[in-house]
Amino acid sequence: MFLRQPYVLHSISFPKINSIPDFGVGGYPTLKYFVDGDEKGADYKGGRDMDSLKSFIESTLEVKCNPADMSECSEKEQAYITKMKAASAEDRKKQLTRLEKMAGDSMKLELKKWLHQRLHILNNLP
């Protein structure tokens, strides 16, 4: 299973604070998740049992594109994989470095998503 990168799980307890308004948290327990550069996050509304959490991760956070088996990759991802497989190791490293530097930049959500897809591909090329 490939998960979107980078991913971090946090448990935060605020016994003296009743809300975190910047993230729309007004009660506890609240689970939030952030995908592909989304800085506002979304509320997790599923079950708290292991099967529900696993199902949510597989359907929402798992990256379907595997460079070793492109059957679940989009045409855009397949084209990028083919291009990067043909590139030299040095060119791949330059591309990875460039994308990693860009990862912290402000950009539209769709561009951020594509950036993370390319990082995933580069980090998982055979």
Backbone as a ProteinNet text record, in pm:
[ID]
protein_1_A
[PRIMARY]
MFLRQPYVLHSISFPKINSIPDFGVGGYPTLKYFVDGDEKGADYKGGRDMDSLKSFIESTLEVKCNPADMSECSEKEQAYITKMKAASAEDRKKQLTRLEKMAGDSMKLELKKWLHQRLHILNNLP
[TERTIARY]
84.5	0	89.1	63.6	133.7	41.2	88.3	11.1	68	-18.8	27	141.3	240.4	357.6	359.4	406.2	434.5	305	301.4	185.1	228.7	145.7	176.5	46.9	53.5	-60.3	-27.4	-122.3	-100.6	-216.7	-186.5	-287.6	-261.1	-359.7	-342.7	-453	-414.9	-511.8	-501.2	-613.8	-618.6	-722.4	-687.3	-787.4	-842	-765.5	-811.8	-861.4	-854.4	-898.9	-1017	-1123.9	-1243.5	-1253.4	-1168.6	-1178.6	-1047.9	-1033.3	-923.9	-991.9	-1032.3	-1113.6	-1046.9	-914	-847.3	-873.8	-899.1	-922.2	-1065.6	-1153.1	-1292.2	-1315.4	-1227	-1242.3	-1314.1	-1431.2	-1509.2	-1542.2	-1497.9	-1525.3	-1432	-1434.3	-1343.3	-1420.9	-1386	-1270.6	-1304	-1211.9	-1225.1	-1106.5	-1133	-1026.2	-1029.1	-914.5	-899.9	-797.1	-811.8	-710.9	-683.2	-560.2	-511.5	-451.9	-496.3	-452.2	-393.1	-276	-212.9	-207.7	-158	-136.6	-256.9	-367.6	-485.8	-452.6	-455.1	-414.7	-531.1	-654.8	-771.1	-811.1	-784.2	-819.3	-966.5	-999.4	-1138.5	-1167.2	-1292.4	-1331.9	-1347.9	-1294.3	-1318.3	-1446.8	-1544.3	-1674.7	-1706.8	-1607.7	-1630.4	-1620	-1631.8	-1623.3	-1483.8	-1475.9	-1347	-1283.9	-1348.8	-1293.8	-1188.7	-1105.1	-992.7	-1039.2	-1146	-1193.1	-1237.1	-1306.9	-1351.9	-1234.1	-1138.4	-1020.4	-938.9	-921.7	-845.9	-914.3	-1045.6	-1121.5	-1108.3	-1114.9	-1100	-961.3	-859.1	-722.2	-706.6	-758	-745.4	-821	-937.3	-1017.4	-979.6	-925.6	-900.1	-752.6	-672.6	-533	-434.3	-476.6	-387.1	-367.9	-245.4	-213.6	-226.1	-306.2	-331.1	-220.4	-148.9	-48.5	80.7	118.6	242.6	329.5	444.7	529.5	573.2	575.2	614.9	501.2	376.3	258.7	163.3	167.8	96.2	-52.8	-108.3	-246.9	-346.8	-313.9	-405.6	-360.8	-264.8	-215.5	-296	-313	-379.2	-286.6	-341.3	-258.5	-147	-179	-79.9	33.6	-2.3	99.3	181.9	116.6	187.5	288.4	248.5	339.4	459.7	434.9	544.7	638	582.3	663.5	751.9	693.5	769.4	882.3	851.4	952.4	1065.4	1030.3	1132.4	1212.1	1151.8	1226.6	1333.3	1303.4	1397.7	1506.1	1482.9	1579.5	1697.5	1808.7	1927.3	1904.2	1982.5	1973	1998.6	2091.5	2122.4	2003.3	1939.1	1822.2	1706.5	1687.5	1582.3	1610.5	1736.8	1775.1	1750.6	1784.4	1759.6	1610.1	1530.8	1385.9	1330.7	1378.7	1333.8	1369.4	1491	1534.7	1449.1	1423.1	1341.6	1200.1	1140.2	1003.4	997.4	1097.7	1101.2	1109.2	1185.2	1193.3	1059.3	988.9	859.9	749	766.2	660.1	612.4	700	661.5	602	603.6	552.6	400	346.7	202.7	163.4	60.5	10.4	-131.2	-198.7	-335.2	-335.1	-445.8	-457	-429.1	-479.4	-456.3	-308.1	-238	-94	-18.4	-60.2	2.7	-18.2	-136.8	-167.1	-76.1	-62	22.5	169.2	212.4	348.3	371.8	277.7	292.7	284.9	205.9	201.7	338.2	400.4	532.3	637.7	631.2	725.7	708.6	585	557.8	619	598.5	650.6	803.2	866.7	1012.8	1071.1	1004.1	1053	1027.8	945.7	911.2	944.1	1022.8	1064.6	1156.9	1139.1	1226.1	1368.1
-117	0	123.3	215.7	342.9	448.2	525	636.1	765.2	864.9	994.5	1042.5	1102.8	1149.2	1300.1	1367	1310.8	1293.7	1201.7	1184.6	1179.4	1236	1242.4	1217.4	1136.6	1116.1	1183.6	1261.6	1332	1305.6	1299.9	1297.4	1420.2	1507.9	1632.1	1638	1666	1676.8	1816.2	1883.8	2018.1	2021	1975.6	1968.2	2103.6	2212.7	2344.1	2431.2	2379.2	2455.4	2381.3	2451.7	2386.7	2387.4	2467.4	2472.2	2519.6	2489.4	2540.1	2598.3	2725	2782	2784.5	2795.2	2800.1	2674.7	2562.7	2437.5	2388.8	2470.6	2432.1	2324.9	2316.7	2218	2285.6	2230.7	2290	2191.9	2070.2	1970.3	1852.6	1764.9	1651.6	1523.9	1412.2	1395.4	1439.5	1507.2	1549.6	1494.2	1430.9	1382.4	1464.7	1519.2	1596.6	1527	1540.5	1488.9	1592.6	1591.7	1690.1	1612.9	1644.7	1570.9	1666.9	1631.1	1700.8	1851.4	1896.6	2039.5	2117.3	2051.1	2117.4	2167.9	2299.2	2355.6	2372.4	2356.5	2370.6	2237.7	2130.3	1998.8	1968	1844.6	1799.2	1714.1	1714.6	1634.9	1489.4	1401	1257.9	1226.3	1170.5	1145	996.4	912.2	768.3	709.6	578.4	506.4	512.5	489.4	495.4	357.3	254.3	119.5	96.6	-3.9	-30.1	-54.6	-130.7	-159.4	-32.3	56	181.9	271.5	282.1	364.8	307.9	177.5	114.8	137.9	121	143	287.3	382.9	523.9	551.3	497.8	518.1	461.3	341.2	277.9	354.2	409	477.1	623.3	687.6	831.5	868.4	800.8	840.5	754.4	637.3	548.2	596.9	597.3	634.8	509.4	516.5	398.9	373.1	475.6	460.6	401.9	288	221.2	215.8	284.1	286.3	148.8	48.7	-85.4	-157.9	-115.2	-173	-58.4	-8.1	114.8	94.5	-21.2	-51	44.3	99.9	191.9	337.8	365	501.8	571.3	702	781.3	790.7	835.4	853.7	954.6	1058.7	1161.6	1101.5	1019.4	955	856.3	779.9	684.1	754.4	867.6	943.5	993.8	1039.7	1089.1	974.4	859.4	742.7	703	696.9	660.1	759.9	886.9	992.3	978.9	955.9	947.7	817.6	710.3	585.4	601.9	683.9	707.2	807.4	885	987.3	922.7	992.9	944	957.5	885.4	893.2	1036	1103.2	1241.5	1333.7	1315.9	1398.8	1371.4	1246.2	1212.2	1279.2	1276.6	1337.4	1488.8	1553.3	1697.1	1727.3	1644.7	1663.1	1645.9	1545.3	1520.1	1637.7	1686.7	1800.6	1923.8	1948.8	2063.4	2053.4	1935.9	1917.2	1926.4	1872.6	1881.6	2026.3	2108.8	2251.4	2319.9	2280.5	2340.2	2297.7	2184.6	2128.2	2223.8	2310.8	2405.5	2534.6	2552.9	2675.5	2678.4	2797.6	2815.8	2795.6	2714.6	2690.9	2638.2	2638.8	2586.7	2439.4	2395.6	2259.1	2153.8	2173.6	2076.2	2065.1	2178.7	2177	2108.3	2134	2070.1	1919.1	1878.1	1734.8	1670	1733	1678.7	1676.6	1777.4	1779.3	1657.5	1630	1515.2	1382.6	1376.6	1255	1230	1335.7	1320.5	1282	1339.9	1300.5	1153.6	1110.2	968.4	879.3	917.7	839.1	833.7	947.7	951.4	871.5	876.8	805	654.5	611	469.5	405.4	475.4	412.9	295.7	186.9	69.6	96
0	0	0	-91.3	-93.6	-35.5	61	114.4	59.2	50.1	1.9	89.7	27.2	99.8	99.9	197.6	328.4	406.4	497.6	581.4	727.1	811.6	953.7	1029.4	1130.2	1219	1351.2	1401.3	1527.4	1621.2	1744.8	1849.5	1934.6	1941.5	2016.8	2121.6	2243.4	2352.2	2411.6	2417.8	2473.9	2586.1	2703.8	2810.4	2855	2837.3	2882.4	2768.3	2646	2529.7	2467.9	2442.8	2390.4	2239.1	2172	2026.3	1963.9	1836.5	1753.5	1630	1636.2	1528.3	1391.5	1385.1	1254.7	1172.1	1238.3	1168.3	1182.5	1234.9	1247.8	1352.6	1450.9	1556.8	1672.3	1706.9	1813.9	1923.6	1910.5	2013	1996.2	2092.8	2090.3	2117.3	2061.7	1972.4	1830.6	1766.2	1627.6	1550.6	1438.5	1351.2	1222.8	1185.8	1062.4	975	843	752.4	646	597.1	500.7	384.4	263.8	145.4	43.2	-8.6	-121	-106.2	7.1	25.8	75	99.6	153.1	292.7	312.9	440.9	538.3	490.6	577.5	639.7	569.6	620.7	604.3	625.6	617.5	740.3	782.2	897.5	858.7	940.2	923.1	998	925.8	985.2	995.4	964.7	967.7	1107.6	1111.5	1237.4	1296.2	1425.4	1495.5	1513.6	1462	1473.9	1365.1	1382.6	1292.6	1149.1	1127.9	992.1	919.9	991.9	931	895.7	988.2	961.5	846.2	842.4	733.6	599.2	595.8	472.6	424.8	517.9	483.2	425.7	489.4	440.7	300.5	277.3	146.1	38.2	71.8	-30	-49.6	53.3	46.3	47	126	143.1	66.4	25.7	-47	-190.1	-234.3	-371.5	-457.7	-561.3	-644.8	-746.2	-786.1	-891.2	-835.6	-889.4	-852	-977	-978.1	-1097.5	-1147.9	-1060.5	-1102.6	-1175.2	-1151	-1215.9	-1246.4	-1366.4	-1400.7	-1429.2	-1398	-1432.2	-1365.5	-1249.9	-1182	-1191.9	-1278.5	-1297.8	-1406.7	-1391.6	-1495.8	-1617.3	-1729.7	-1850	-1823.6	-1749.1	-1716.3	-1632.9	-1533.5	-1450.5	-1532.8	-1618.8	-1703.8	-1793.5	-1851.2	-1937.5	-1857.7	-1734.9	-1650.9	-1611	-1578	-1542.6	-1659.8	-1778.2	-1898	-1922	-1908.8	-1928.2	-1825.8	-1699.6	-1595.2	-1602.1	-1649	-1666.4	-1774.7	-1875.1	-1984.4	-1946.5	-1841.5	-1799.2	-1726.5	-1727.5	-1655.2	-1505.2	-1427.2	-1280.9	-1232.7	-1298.5	-1261.5	-1288.5	-1404.4	-1436.6	-1341.4	-1302.5	-1205.4	-1071.4	-1029.7	-902.4	-906.2	-1018.1	-1033.2	-1025.1	-1091.1	-1091.1	-949.2	-878.5	-741.8	-650.9	-662.1	-582.5	-612.2	-738.9	-779	-721.8	-732.4	-682.6	-530.7	-461.6	-315.2	-269.6	-340.9	-307.3	-330.1	-434.8	-467.2	-371	-303.8	-220.3	-111.3	-63.2	40.9	-12.3	-144.3	-205.3	-206.8	-213.7	-225.9	-372	-394.7	-530.4	-522.9	-636.3	-640.8	-601.9	-545.1	-494	-601	-722.5	-830.1	-864.4	-866.3	-892.9	-779.8	-656.5	-540.6	-546.8	-586.5	-598.1	-703	-820	-926	-881.8	-807.6	-755.3	-665.1	-575.8	-485.7	-561.1	-666.5	-748.5	-812.4	-865.1	-927.8	-824.4	-705.2	-600.2	-565.8	-554.9	-526.1	-634.7	-759.1	-870.6	-864.9	-850.8	-846.9	-730.9	-617.4	-499.4	-507.2	-603.2	-610.5	-745	-826.7	-954.2	-925.9	-1001.5	-981.1	-1028.6
[MASK]
++++++++++++++++++++++++++++++++++++++++++++++++++++++++++++++++++++++++++++++++++++++++++++++++++++++++++++++++++++++++++++++

